[in-house]
Amino acid sequence: MTAVARPVVAPPEPWDFPTGTTHELSNGLRLVTYDVPGQYVVSVRLGLPVSLRDEPRELEGVASIMARTLDEGTADHSAEEFARLLERKGVSFGAGMADSGLSVDLDVVKGNLEPALDLLRQILTEPVFPQAEVARQMRTRIAEIEQERSVAAHRAGLEFVRTFYAPDDRSSRPTGGTRETVSAITREDVAAFHARHVVAAGVTVVVAGDLEGLDVPTLVERALGGWDRGPGDRETHLQHAAALAPDRSRIVLVSRPGSVQTEFVIGAPGPDRSVEGGWAPYPVLGFVLGGSPNARIDAVLREEKGYTYGIRSSFRPRRRGGVFLTSGSVRADSTAESLRLLVEILESGRDGFRDTEVRSGVDFISKTAPGRYATADAIADEAVSMALDGRTTEFTTANLRDLATVDRDRVQAAYDRFARGAGIGDGAPGAGWTIVMAGDAGAHLKDLEALGLGDVTVVTDP
């Protein structure tokens, strides 16, 4: 028998995010195209830098209602007619508001890109916001508010932002508004918000897919070149960091009598992507602490103790500032012990990191990147996300290259910088963290207070 030499497996070559081509339209719109051969469903993404802080305080939620009703009828088509047009052309459409801005998603087969862009033009520039459709979306939002109060994870998340951010900061209140503010919205309010803020200046449009044979810049210019630029000195509140509550470092327990699980949301101020020392160590740090089933948190609370199905941690950057969040649920009978362990694990970074766990995080994030960005929609999503953060995908490539240099020392420096900025470890264990739980207060309050992590405020819903 002839022996066959074992093939040599070489290390993977450095990978770059696909290179886009940028075009500037005369009305201030920026177009970025990515030619992805073989991807015959073309993804169009639009990012508009409008802030939730642009909403009138008494009408919070109007931006979300506006986004939901953009395709509910235009100057030439009723809501039903427009829905049939989208279906006939094979167009998938969606829009939504977030802290980063207004995002519009459109996917269409390559051959129908031109008519799809015309439909996008109508959605952006000619929506009529029928009274019946606005009212329907308002009812839907109010129903969602009730649903959010009934689901422990949502309820804990709402209480977290209320505790973490300053009361007068928009971030302390739900993105989609409250029952009171949504109920006050009128069709005229929606139309006025659209007229003032949905303009071309500062908008980024990304088109990704198999673009061979398509003159995408001409098609986009034809469809959106006439979109009104808007005020030349358009102000955006996206440049401002959210204000934090002066008493954010505390423990809040939302009372849910009889709950068989306790939901945790634990957070602290985190960095944005412009952080000193580079952004690359922070996703690795989040991965090591609680970013995977093999991370420190699950190794103890899931594998060793059996308290949870899984708890996750991550750094979530905004354009200015950010937040580090840990969230998940545990068995009710393990509530106090789980909180003690979570705080210990989250603060264990002060004692250092192992080379093996850091390398595991670096390898996972860097080596899965080609797969994460293998499709046109993933490429377009990343590009518009970077645009709303004031960046291009050159940052994505540069960050992946920097990631290869991340070692234990850089992760330690990142943790120390984060902990110092958040006040973690100042004084007693638990200092610096905002800890919110949703669970049975009657069953757990005394045990939680006995941990010595601080006073516990109980919130009871009416």
TORKOL-4160 file (C-alpha; in steps of 0.2 Angstrom, whole numbers, padded with zeros to 4 digits, m for minus):
462
<pt num="1" X="0000" Y="0000" Z="0000"/>
<pt num="2" X="0007" Y="0017" Z="m0005"/>
<pt num="3" X="0007" Y="0029" Z="0009"/>
<pt num="4" X="m0001" Y="0046" Z="0006"/>
<pt num="5" X="0006" Y="0061" Z="0014"/>
<pt num="6" X="m0005" Y="0070" Z="0026"/>
<pt num="7" X="m0009" Y="0087" Z="0018"/>
<pt num="8" X="m0002" Y="0103" Z="0027"/>
<pt num="9" X="m0016" Y="0114" Z="0033"/>
<pt num="10" X="m0010" Y="0132" Z="0032"/>
<pt num="11" X="m0016" Y="0146" Z="0043"/>
<pt num="12" X="m0030" Y="0156" Z="0035"/>
<pt num="13" X="m0025" Y="0172" Z="0026"/>
<pt num="14" X="m0030" Y="0189" Z="0033"/>
<pt num="15" X="m0048" Y="0192" Z="0027"/>
<pt num="16" X="m0054" Y="0209" Z="0022"/>
<pt num="17" X="m0072" Y="0215" Z="0021"/>
<pt num="18" X="m0078" Y="0217" Z="0003"/>
<pt num="19" X="m0073" Y="0234" Z="m0005"/>
<pt num="20" X="m0087" Y="0245" Z="m0009"/>
<pt num="21" X="m0088" Y="0259" Z="m0022"/>
<pt num="22" X="m0094" Y="0276" Z="m0016"/>
<pt num="23" X="m0105" Y="0288" Z="m0026"/>
<pt num="24" X="m0111" Y="0305" Z="m0020"/>
<pt num="25" X="m0127" Y="0312" Z="m0026"/>
<pt num="26" X="m0130" Y="0330" Z="m0028"/>
<pt num="27" X="m0144" Y="0330" Z="m0015"/>
<pt num="28" X="m0132" Y="0324" Z="m0001"/>
<pt num="29" X="m0136" Y="0306" Z="m0002"/>
<pt num="30" X="m0121" Y="0294" Z="m0002"/>
<pt num="31" X="m0122" Y="0278" Z="m0012"/>
<pt num="32" X="m0111" Y="0263" Z="m0008"/>
<pt num="33" X="m0111" Y="0248" Z="m0019"/>
<pt num="34" X="m0104" Y="0230" Z="m0016"/>
<pt num="35" X="m0103" Y="0218" Z="m0031"/>
<pt num="36" X="m0106" Y="0201" Z="m0024"/>
<pt num="37" X="m0105" Y="0189" Z="m0039"/>
<pt num="38" X="m0119" Y="0175" Z="m0038"/>
<pt num="39" X="m0130" Y="0184" Z="m0025"/>
<pt num="40" X="m0145" Y="0187" Z="m0037"/>
<pt num="41" X="m0156" Y="0194" Z="m0023"/>
<pt num="42" X="m0150" Y="0212" Z="m0021"/>
<pt num="43" X="m0150" Y="0220" Z="m0004"/>
<pt num="44" X="m0154" Y="0238" Z="m0003"/>
<pt num="45" X="m0151" Y="0246" Z="0014"/>
<pt num="46" X="m0154" Y="0264" Z="0019"/>
<pt num="47" X="m0148" Y="0273" Z="0034"/>
<pt num="48" X="m0155" Y="0290" Z="0039"/>
<pt num="49" X="m0147" Y="0299" Z="0054"/>
<pt num="50" X="m0163" Y="0305" Z="0063"/>
<pt num="51" X="m0163" Y="0303" Z="0082"/>
<pt num="52" X="m0176" Y="0298" Z="0094"/>
<pt num="53" X="m0172" Y="0314" Z="0103"/>
<pt num="54" X="m0179" Y="0323" Z="0088"/>
<pt num="55" X="m0196" Y="0317" Z="0094"/>
<pt num="56" X="m0207" Y="0330" Z="0104"/>
<pt num="57" X="m0207" Y="0324" Z="0122"/>
<pt num="58" X="m0226" Y="0322" Z="0122"/>
<pt num="59" X="m0226" Y="0313" Z="0106"/>
<pt num="60" X="m0213" Y="0300" Z="0109"/>
<pt num="61" X="m0216" Y="0285" Z="0097"/>
<pt num="62" X="m0221" Y="0296" Z="0083"/>
<pt num="63" X="m0204" Y="0291" Z="0073"/>
<pt num="64" X="m0209" Y="0272" Z="0075"/>
<pt num="65" X="m0226" Y="0275" Z="0070"/>
<pt num="66" X="m0220" Y="0285" Z="0055"/>
<pt num="67" X="m0208" Y="0271" Z="0050"/>
<pt num="68" X="m0221" Y="0258" Z="0051"/>
<pt num="69" X="m0233" Y="0267" Z="0040"/>
<pt num="70" X="m0221" Y="0272" Z="0026"/>
<pt num="71" X="m0227" Y="0259" Z="0014"/>
<pt num="72" X="m0246" Y="0260" Z="0019"/>
<pt num="73" X="m0251" Y="0270" Z="0004"/>
<pt num="74" X="m0243" Y="0283" Z="m0007"/>
<pt num="75" X="m0248" Y="0298" Z="m0018"/>
<pt num="76" X="m0253" Y="0286" Z="m0032"/>
<pt num="77" X="m0257" Y="0270" Z="m0023"/>
<pt num="78" X="m0268" Y="0264" Z="m0008"/>
<pt num="79" X="m0261" Y="0253" Z="0005"/>
<pt num="80" X="m0268" Y="0238" Z="m0003"/>
<pt num="81" X="m0262" Y="0243" Z="m0020"/>
<pt num="82" X="m0245" Y="0246" Z="m0014"/>
<pt num="83" X="m0244" Y="0230" Z="m0005"/>
<pt num="84" X="m0249" Y="0221" Z="m0021"/>
<pt num="85" X="m0235" Y="0230" Z="m0031"/>
<pt num="86" X="m0222" Y="0225" Z="m0018"/>
<pt num="87" X="m0228" Y="0207" Z="m0019"/>
<pt num="88" X="m0229" Y="0207" Z="m0039"/>
<pt num="89" X="m0211" Y="0214" Z="m0040"/>
<pt num="90" X="m0204" Y="0202" Z="m0027"/>
<pt num="91" X="m0199" Y="0215" Z="m0015"/>
<pt num="92" X="m0197" Y="0212" Z="0004"/>
<pt num="93" X="m0198" Y="0229" Z="0013"/>
<pt num="94" X="m0195" Y="0234" Z="0031"/>
<pt num="95" X="m0192" Y="0250" Z="0041"/>
<pt num="96" X="m0189" Y="0254" Z="0059"/>
<pt num="97" X="m0182" Y="0266" Z="0071"/>
<pt num="98" X="m0168" Y="0263" Z="0084"/>
<pt num="99" X="m0156" Y="0274" Z="0094"/>
<pt num="100" X="m0144" Y="0274" Z="0079"/>
<pt num="101" X="m0157" Y="0281" Z="0067"/>
<pt num="102" X="m0170" Y="0276" Z="0054"/>
<pt num="103" X="m0166" Y="0260" Z="0044"/>
<pt num="104" X="m0175" Y="0255" Z="0028"/>
<pt num="105" X="m0172" Y="0237" Z="0021"/>
<pt num="106" X="m0177" Y="0231" Z="0004"/>
<pt num="107" X="m0173" Y="0215" Z="m0005"/>
<pt num="108" X="m0177" Y="0211" Z="m0023"/>
<pt num="109" X="m0172" Y="0199" Z="m0037"/>
<pt num="110" X="m0159" Y="0207" Z="m0048"/>
<pt num="111" X="m0170" Y="0209" Z="m0063"/>
<pt num="112" X="m0182" Y="0220" Z="m0053"/>
<pt num="113" X="m0170" Y="0232" Z="m0045"/>
<pt num="114" X="m0176" Y="0247" Z="m0055"/>
<pt num="115" X="m0194" Y="0246" Z="m0052"/>
<pt num="116" X="m0190" Y="0241" Z="m0033"/>
<pt num="117" X="m0180" Y="0258" Z="m0032"/>
<pt num="118" X="m0195" Y="0267" Z="m0039"/>
<pt num="119" X="m0206" Y="0259" Z="m0025"/>
<pt num="120" X="m0193" Y="0265" Z="m0013"/>
<pt num="121" X="m0194" Y="0282" Z="m0019"/>
<pt num="122" X="m0213" Y="0283" Z="m0017"/>
<pt num="123" X="m0211" Y="0276" Z="0001"/>
<pt num="124" X="m0198" Y="0289" Z="0006"/>
<pt num="125" X="m0205" Y="0304" Z="m0003"/>
<pt num="126" X="m0224" Y="0302" Z="m0006"/>
<pt num="127" X="m0231" Y="0293" Z="0009"/>
<pt num="128" X="m0249" Y="0299" Z="0013"/>
<pt num="129" X="m0251" Y="0291" Z="0030"/>
<pt num="130" X="m0269" Y="0286" Z="0029"/>
<pt num="131" X="m0278" Y="0289" Z="0045"/>
<pt num="132" X="m0285" Y="0271" Z="0046"/>
<pt num="133" X="m0267" Y="0264" Z="0045"/>
<pt num="134" X="m0259" Y="0276" Z="0057"/>
<pt num="135" X="m0273" Y="0272" Z="0069"/>
<pt num="136" X="m0270" Y="0253" Z="0067"/>
<pt num="137" X="m0252" Y="0255" Z="0070"/>
<pt num="138" X="m0255" Y="0265" Z="0086"/>
<pt num="139" X="m0267" Y="0251" Z="0092"/>
<pt num="140" X="m0253" Y="0238" Z="0088"/>
<pt num="141" X="m0240" Y="0248" Z="0098"/>
<pt num="142" X="m0251" Y="0250" Z="0113"/>
<pt num="143" X="m0254" Y="0231" Z="0112"/>
<pt num="144" X="m0236" Y="0229" Z="0112"/>
<pt num="145" X="m0233" Y="0239" Z="0127"/>
<pt num="146" X="m0245" Y="0228" Z="0137"/>
<pt num="147" X="m0236" Y="0213" Z="0130"/>
<pt num="148" X="m0219" Y="0220" Z="0135"/>
<pt num="149" X="m0225" Y="0222" Z="0153"/>
<pt num="150" X="m0230" Y="0204" Z="0154"/>
<pt num="151" X="m0214" Y="0197" Z="0147"/>
<pt num="152" X="m0201" Y="0196" Z="0161"/>
<pt num="153" X="m0186" Y="0199" Z="0149"/>
<pt num="154" X="m0195" Y="0215" Z="0141"/>
<pt num="155" X="m0200" Y="0221" Z="0158"/>
<pt num="156" X="m0183" Y="0220" Z="0165"/>
<pt num="157" X="m0176" Y="0228" Z="0150"/>
<pt num="158" X="m0188" Y="0243" Z="0152"/>
<pt num="159" X="m0184" Y="0245" Z="0170"/>
<pt num="160" X="m0165" Y="0244" Z="0166"/>
<pt num="161" X="m0165" Y="0259" Z="0154"/>
<pt num="162" X="m0176" Y="0268" Z="0167"/>
<pt num="163" X="m0164" Y="0265" Z="0180"/>
<pt num="164" X="m0148" Y="0267" Z="0170"/>
<pt num="165" X="m0151" Y="0283" Z="0161"/>
<pt num="166" X="m0155" Y="0300" Z="0167"/>
<pt num="167" X="m0174" Y="0303" Z="0168"/>
<pt num="168" X="m0174" Y="0318" Z="0156"/>
<pt num="169" X="m0164" Y="0308" Z="0143"/>
<pt num="170" X="m0173" Y="0300" Z="0129"/>
<pt num="171" X="m0164" Y="0284" Z="0131"/>
<pt num="172" X="m0173" Y="0281" Z="0148"/>
<pt num="173" X="m0189" Y="0278" Z="0139"/>
<pt num="174" X="m0195" Y="0265" Z="0127"/>
<pt num="175" X="m0190" Y="0267" Z="0109"/>
<pt num="176" X="m0208" Y="0265" Z="0103"/>
<pt num="177" X="m0215" Y="0277" Z="0116"/>
<pt num="178" X="m0227" Y="0274" Z="0130"/>
<pt num="179" X="m0246" Y="0272" Z="0131"/>
<pt num="180" X="m0248" Y="0290" Z="0135"/>
<pt num="181" X="m0237" Y="0297" Z="0121"/>
<pt num="182" X="m0243" Y="0285" Z="0108"/>
<pt num="183" X="m0261" Y="0288" Z="0112"/>
<pt num="184" X="m0258" Y="0307" Z="0109"/>
<pt num="185" X="m0251" Y="0305" Z="0091"/>
<pt num="186" X="m0261" Y="0310" Z="0076"/>
<pt num="187" X="m0260" Y="0307" Z="0058"/>
<pt num="188" X="m0254" Y="0325" Z="0056"/>
<pt num="189" X="m0240" Y="0323" Z="0069"/>
<pt num="190" X="m0233" Y="0308" Z="0059"/>
<pt num="191" X="m0234" Y="0317" Z="0042"/>
<pt num="192" X="m0225" Y="0332" Z="0050"/>
<pt num="193" X="m0211" Y="0322" Z="0058"/>
<pt num="194" X="m0208" Y="0314" Z="0041"/>
<pt num="195" X="m0208" Y="0330" Z="0031"/>
<pt num="196" X="m0195" Y="0338" Z="0043"/>
<pt num="197" X="m0184" Y="0323" Z="0046"/>
<pt num="198" X="m0185" Y="0311" Z="0031"/>
<pt num="199" X="m0174" Y="0320" Z="0019"/>
<pt num="200" X="m0159" Y="0316" Z="0008"/>
<pt num="201" X="m0145" Y="0325" Z="0017"/>
<pt num="202" X="m0134" Y="0313" Z="0027"/>
<pt num="203" X="m0142" Y="0297" Z="0021"/>
<pt num="204" X="m0132" Y="0282" Z="0015"/>
<pt num="205" X="m0139" Y="0270" Z="0003"/>
<pt num="206" X="m0131" Y="0253" Z="0001"/>
<pt num="207" X="m0134" Y="0241" Z="m0013"/>
<pt num="208" X="m0126" Y="0224" Z="m0012"/>
<pt num="209" X="m0128" Y="0209" Z="m0023"/>
<pt num="210" X="m0123" Y="0203" Z="m0041"/>
<pt num="211" X="m0122" Y="0219" Z="m0050"/>
<pt num="212" X="m0115" Y="0214" Z="m0066"/>
<pt num="213" X="m0124" Y="0222" Z="m0080"/>
<pt num="214" X="m0132" Y="0235" Z="m0069"/>
<pt num="215" X="m0128" Y="0253" Z="m0069"/>
<pt num="216" X="m0133" Y="0255" Z="m0051"/>
<pt num="217" X="m0128" Y="0274" Z="m0049"/>
<pt num="218" X="m0139" Y="0279" Z="m0063"/>
<pt num="219" X="m0153" Y="0269" Z="m0057"/>
<pt num="220" X="m0152" Y="0276" Z="m0039"/>
<pt num="221" X="m0149" Y="0294" Z="m0046"/>
<pt num="222" X="m0165" Y="0292" Z="m0057"/>
<pt num="223" X="m0175" Y="0285" Z="m0042"/>
<pt num="224" X="m0169" Y="0296" Z="m0028"/>
<pt num="225" X="m0159" Y="0310" Z="m0036"/>
<pt num="226" X="m0175" Y="0321" Z="m0034"/>
<pt num="227" X="m0177" Y="0318" Z="m0016"/>
<pt num="228" X="m0177" Y="0334" Z="m0006"/>
<pt num="229" X="m0160" Y="0338" Z="0002"/>
<pt num="230" X="m0168" Y="0346" Z="0017"/>
<pt num="231" X="m0160" Y="0359" Z="0028"/>
<pt num="232" X="m0141" Y="0362" Z="0024"/>
<pt num="233" X="m0137" Y="0364" Z="0043"/>
<pt num="234" X="m0147" Y="0349" Z="0048"/>
<pt num="235" X="m0144" Y="0345" Z="0066"/>
<pt num="236" X="m0143" Y="0328" Z="0073"/>
<pt num="237" X="m0144" Y="0323" Z="0091"/>
<pt num="238" X="m0135" Y="0307" Z="0087"/>
<pt num="239" X="m0118" Y="0316" Z="0091"/>
<pt num="240" X="m0123" Y="0317" Z="0109"/>
<pt num="241" X="m0119" Y="0304" Z="0122"/>
<pt num="242" X="m0134" Y="0298" Z="0133"/>
<pt num="243" X="m0134" Y="0305" Z="0150"/>
<pt num="244" X="m0133" Y="0293" Z="0164"/>
<pt num="245" X="m0143" Y="0293" Z="0180"/>
<pt num="246" X="m0133" Y="0299" Z="0195"/>
<pt num="247" X="m0140" Y="0285" Z="0205"/>
<pt num="248" X="m0138" Y="0271" Z="0192"/>
<pt num="249" X="m0127" Y="0260" Z="0203"/>
<pt num="250" X="m0141" Y="0251" Z="0212"/>
<pt num="251" X="m0151" Y="0236" Z="0213"/>
<pt num="252" X="m0170" Y="0236" Z="0207"/>
<pt num="253" X="m0181" Y="0221" Z="0209"/>
<pt num="254" X="m0197" Y="0221" Z="0198"/>
<pt num="255" X="m0210" Y="0211" Z="0208"/>
<pt num="256" X="m0218" Y="0197" Z="0199"/>
<pt num="257" X="m0226" Y="0186" Z="0212"/>
<pt num="258" X="m0225" Y="0167" Z="0209"/>
<pt num="259" X="m0212" Y="0168" Z="0195"/>
<pt num="260" X="m0203" Y="0152" Z="0192"/>
<pt num="261" X="m0188" Y="0161" Z="0185"/>
<pt num="262" X="m0179" Y="0177" Z="0188"/>
<pt num="263" X="m0174" Y="0188" Z="0174"/>
<pt num="264" X="m0157" Y="0198" Z="0176"/>
<pt num="265" X="m0151" Y="0213" Z="0167"/>
<pt num="266" X="m0134" Y="0219" Z="0173"/>
<pt num="267" X="m0125" Y="0233" Z="0165"/>
<pt num="268" X="m0112" Y="0247" Z="0166"/>
<pt num="269" X="m0106" Y="0261" Z="0155"/>
<pt num="270" X="m0096" Y="0255" Z="0141"/>
<pt num="271" X="m0085" Y="0263" Z="0127"/>
<pt num="272" X="m0089" Y="0267" Z="0109"/>
<pt num="273" X="m0079" Y="0262" Z="0094"/>
<pt num="274" X="m0067" Y="0277" Z="0096"/>
<pt num="275" X="m0061" Y="0271" Z="0113"/>
<pt num="276" X="m0043" Y="0273" Z="0118"/>
<pt num="277" X="m0033" Y="0258" Z="0114"/>
<pt num="278" X="m0044" Y="0252" Z="0100"/>
<pt num="279" X="m0061" Y="0243" Z="0099"/>
<pt num="280" X="m0054" Y="0226" Z="0095"/>
<pt num="281" X="m0051" Y="0220" Z="0113"/>
<pt num="282" X="m0069" Y="0224" Z="0119"/>
<pt num="283" X="m0079" Y="0211" Z="0109"/>
<pt num="284" X="m0066" Y="0198" Z="0115"/>
<pt num="285" X="m0068" Y="0203" Z="0133"/>
<pt num="286" X="m0087" Y="0202" Z="0131"/>
<pt num="287" X="m0085" Y="0184" Z="0123"/>
<pt num="288" X="m0073" Y="0178" Z="0137"/>
<pt num="289" X="m0085" Y="0184" Z="0151"/>
<pt num="290" X="m0102" Y="0179" Z="0144"/>
<pt num="291" X="m0102" Y="0179" Z="0125"/>
<pt num="292" X="m0103" Y="0160" Z="0122"/>
<pt num="293" X="m0109" Y="0144" Z="0130"/>
<pt num="294" X="m0090" Y="0141" Z="0135"/>
<pt num="295" X="m0088" Y="0158" Z="0143"/>
<pt num="296" X="m0085" Y="0161" Z="0161"/>
<pt num="297" X="m0103" Y="0164" Z="0166"/>
<pt num="298" X="m0111" Y="0149" Z="0158"/>
<pt num="299" X="m0096" Y="0138" Z="0164"/>
<pt num="300" X="m0102" Y="0141" Z="0181"/>
<pt num="301" X="m0121" Y="0145" Z="0181"/>
<pt num="302" X="m0125" Y="0133" Z="0167"/>
<pt num="303" X="m0113" Y="0119" Z="0167"/>
<pt num="304" X="m0107" Y="0118" Z="0185"/>
<pt num="305" X="m0123" Y="0124" Z="0194"/>
<pt num="306" X="m0137" Y="0121" Z="0182"/>
<pt num="307" X="m0146" Y="0137" Z="0186"/>
<pt num="308" X="m0149" Y="0144" Z="0169"/>
<pt num="309" X="m0151" Y="0139" Z="0150"/>
<pt num="310" X="m0138" Y="0153" Z="0146"/>
<pt num="311" X="m0134" Y="0170" Z="0150"/>
<pt num="312" X="m0125" Y="0182" Z="0138"/>
<pt num="313" X="m0114" Y="0197" Z="0140"/>
<pt num="314" X="m0108" Y="0210" Z="0126"/>
<pt num="315" X="m0102" Y="0227" Z="0124"/>
<pt num="316" X="m0115" Y="0238" Z="0114"/>
<pt num="317" X="m0107" Y="0254" Z="0107"/>
<pt num="318" X="m0117" Y="0269" Z="0102"/>
<pt num="319" X="m0110" Y="0283" Z="0091"/>
<pt num="320" X="m0105" Y="0291" Z="0107"/>
<pt num="321" X="m0103" Y="0280" Z="0123"/>
<pt num="322" X="m0110" Y="0263" Z="0125"/>
<pt num="323" X="m0116" Y="0250" Z="0138"/>
<pt num="324" X="m0110" Y="0233" Z="0143"/>
<pt num="325" X="m0124" Y="0222" Z="0146"/>
<pt num="326" X="m0127" Y="0204" Z="0154"/>
<pt num="327" X="m0144" Y="0197" Z="0153"/>
<pt num="328" X="m0153" Y="0180" Z="0155"/>
<pt num="329" X="m0164" Y="0171" Z="0167"/>
<pt num="330" X="m0161" Y="0158" Z="0181"/>
<pt num="331" X="m0171" Y="0146" Z="0191"/>
<pt num="332" X="m0181" Y="0156" Z="0204"/>
<pt num="333" X="m0174" Y="0146" Z="0219"/>
<pt num="334" X="m0156" Y="0151" Z="0213"/>
<pt num="335" X="m0159" Y="0170" Z="0212"/>
<pt num="336" X="m0148" Y="0176" Z="0226"/>
<pt num="337" X="m0134" Y="0164" Z="0223"/>
<pt num="338" X="m0135" Y="0167" Z="0205"/>
<pt num="339" X="m0133" Y="0186" Z="0208"/>
<pt num="340" X="m0118" Y="0183" Z="0219"/>
<pt num="341" X="m0110" Y="0172" Z="0206"/>
<pt num="342" X="m0113" Y="0184" Z="0192"/>
<pt num="343" X="m0106" Y="0199" Z="0201"/>
<pt num="344" X="m0090" Y="0189" Z="0206"/>
<pt num="345" X="m0088" Y="0183" Z="0188"/>
<pt num="346" X="m0091" Y="0200" Z="0180"/>
<pt num="347" X="m0078" Y="0207" Z="0192"/>
<pt num="348" X="m0066" Y="0193" Z="0190"/>
<pt num="349" X="m0057" Y="0202" Z="0176"/>
<pt num="350" X="m0048" Y="0211" Z="0190"/>
<pt num="351" X="m0038" Y="0195" Z="0193"/>
<pt num="352" X="m0033" Y="0193" Z="0175"/>
<pt num="353" X="m0037" Y="0182" Z="0160"/>
<pt num="354" X="m0030" Y="0166" Z="0153"/>
<pt num="355" X="m0021" Y="0165" Z="0136"/>
<pt num="356" X="m0032" Y="0151" Z="0131"/>
<pt num="357" X="m0049" Y="0160" Z="0134"/>
<pt num="358" X="m0042" Y="0176" Z="0125"/>
<pt num="359" X="m0036" Y="0166" Z="0110"/>
<pt num="360" X="m0053" Y="0157" Z="0109"/>
<pt num="361" X="m0062" Y="0174" Z="0108"/>
<pt num="362" X="m0050" Y="0181" Z="0095"/>
<pt num="363" X="m0051" Y="0165" Z="0084"/>
<pt num="364" X="m0070" Y="0164" Z="0085"/>
<pt num="365" X="m0073" Y="0183" Z="0081"/>
<pt num="366" X="m0060" Y="0184" Z="0067"/>
<pt num="367" X="m0061" Y="0167" Z="0059"/>
<pt num="368" X="m0080" Y="0167" Z="0058"/>
<pt num="369" X="m0080" Y="0184" Z="0050"/>
<pt num="370" X="m0079" Y="0177" Z="0032"/>
<pt num="371" X="m0095" Y="0167" Z="0035"/>
<pt num="372" X="m0104" Y="0181" Z="0044"/>
<pt num="373" X="m0102" Y="0192" Z="0029"/>
<pt num="374" X="m0104" Y="0179" Z="0015"/>
<pt num="375" X="m0121" Y="0186" Z="0009"/>
<pt num="376" X="m0127" Y="0202" Z="0001"/>
<pt num="377" X="m0139" Y="0206" Z="0015"/>
<pt num="378" X="m0125" Y="0204" Z="0029"/>
<pt num="379" X="m0113" Y="0215" Z="0019"/>
<pt num="380" X="m0127" Y="0228" Z="0017"/>
<pt num="381" X="m0132" Y="0227" Z="0035"/>
<pt num="382" X="m0114" Y="0230" Z="0041"/>
<pt num="383" X="m0111" Y="0244" Z="0029"/>
<pt num="384" X="m0127" Y="0254" Z="0034"/>
<pt num="385" X="m0123" Y="0250" Z="0052"/>
<pt num="386" X="m0106" Y="0258" Z="0050"/>
<pt num="387" X="m0113" Y="0273" Z="0041"/>
<pt num="388" X="m0125" Y="0276" Z="0055"/>
<pt num="389" X="m0110" Y="0276" Z="0067"/>
<pt num="390" X="m0102" Y="0289" Z="0056"/>
<pt num="391" X="m0090" Y="0276" Z="0049"/>
<pt num="392" X="m0087" Y="0265" Z="0033"/>
<pt num="393" X="m0083" Y="0247" Z="0032"/>
<pt num="394" X="m0065" Y="0251" Z="0031"/>
<pt num="395" X="m0066" Y="0251" Z="0050"/>
<pt num="396" X="m0073" Y="0233" Z="0049"/>
<pt num="397" X="m0057" Y="0227" Z="0040"/>
<pt num="398" X="m0045" Y="0238" Z="0051"/>
<pt num="399" X="m0053" Y="0231" Z="0067"/>
<pt num="400" X="m0052" Y="0213" Z="0061"/>
<pt num="401" X="m0033" Y="0216" Z="0057"/>
<pt num="402" X="m0031" Y="0224" Z="0074"/>
<pt num="403" X="m0040" Y="0209" Z="0082"/>
<pt num="404" X="m0026" Y="0198" Z="0077"/>
<pt num="405" X="m0014" Y="0207" Z="0088"/>
<pt num="406" X="m0026" Y="0206" Z="0103"/>
<pt num="407" X="m0018" Y="0196" Z="0118"/>
<pt num="408" X="m0020" Y="0194" Z="0136"/>
<pt num="409" X="m0012" Y="0211" Z="0140"/>
<pt num="410" X="m0023" Y="0221" Z="0129"/>
<pt num="411" X="m0039" Y="0212" Z="0135"/>
<pt num="412" X="m0033" Y="0216" Z="0153"/>
<pt num="413" X="m0030" Y="0234" Z="0149"/>
<pt num="414" X="m0047" Y="0235" Z="0141"/>
<pt num="415" X="m0055" Y="0228" Z="0156"/>
<pt num="416" X="m0046" Y="0240" Z="0168"/>
<pt num="417" X="m0051" Y="0255" Z="0157"/>
<pt num="418" X="m0069" Y="0249" Z="0157"/>
<pt num="419" X="m0070" Y="0245" Z="0176"/>
<pt num="420" X="m0061" Y="0262" Z="0180"/>
<pt num="421" X="m0074" Y="0272" Z="0169"/>
<pt num="422" X="m0089" Y="0263" Z="0177"/>
<pt num="423" X="m0083" Y="0263" Z="0195"/>
<pt num="424" X="m0083" Y="0244" Z="0196"/>
<pt num="425" X="m0074" Y="0238" Z="0211"/>
<pt num="426" X="m0075" Y="0255" Z="0220"/>
<pt num="427" X="m0079" Y="0251" Z="0238"/>
<pt num="428" X="m0089" Y="0235" Z="0240"/>
<pt num="429" X="m0092" Y="0221" Z="0228"/>
<pt num="430" X="m0106" Y="0226" Z="0216"/>
<pt num="431" X="m0101" Y="0244" Z="0215"/>
<pt num="432" X="m0103" Y="0252" Z="0198"/>
<pt num="433" X="m0116" Y="0240" Z="0192"/>
<pt num="434" X="m0134" Y="0243" Z="0188"/>
<pt num="435" X="m0143" Y="0227" Z="0193"/>
<pt num="436" X="m0161" Y="0225" Z="0188"/>
<pt num="437" X="m0171" Y="0209" Z="0191"/>
<pt num="438" X="m0189" Y="0203" Z="0187"/>
<pt num="439" X="m0194" Y="0190" Z="0199"/>
<pt num="440" X="m0204" Y="0185" Z="0215"/>
<pt num="441" X="m0199" Y="0199" Z="0228"/>
<pt num="442" X="m0208" Y="0191" Z="0242"/>
<pt num="443" X="m0197" Y="0175" Z="0240"/>
<pt num="444" X="m0180" Y="0183" Z="0236"/>
<pt num="445" X="m0179" Y="0200" Z="0244"/>
<pt num="446" X="m0172" Y="0195" Z="0261"/>
<pt num="447" X="m0159" Y="0184" Z="0253"/>
<pt num="448" X="m0154" Y="0197" Z="0240"/>
<pt num="449" X="m0152" Y="0210" Z="0254"/>
<pt num="450" X="m0141" Y="0198" Z="0264"/>
<pt num="451" X="m0128" Y="0197" Z="0250"/>
<pt num="452" X="m0122" Y="0215" Z="0255"/>
<pt num="453" X="m0122" Y="0221" Z="0237"/>
<pt num="454" X="m0132" Y="0236" Z="0242"/>
<pt num="455" X="m0150" Y="0241" Z="0245"/>
<pt num="456" X="m0164" Y="0233" Z="0235"/>
<pt num="457" X="m0178" Y="0244" Z="0228"/>
<pt num="458" X="m0194" Y="0234" Z="0224"/>
<pt num="459" X="m0205" Y="0240" Z="0210"/>
<pt num="460" X="m0223" Y="0234" Z="0209"/>
<pt num="461" X="m0233" Y="0236" Z="0194"/>
<pt num="462" X="m0251" Y="0242" Z="0196"/>
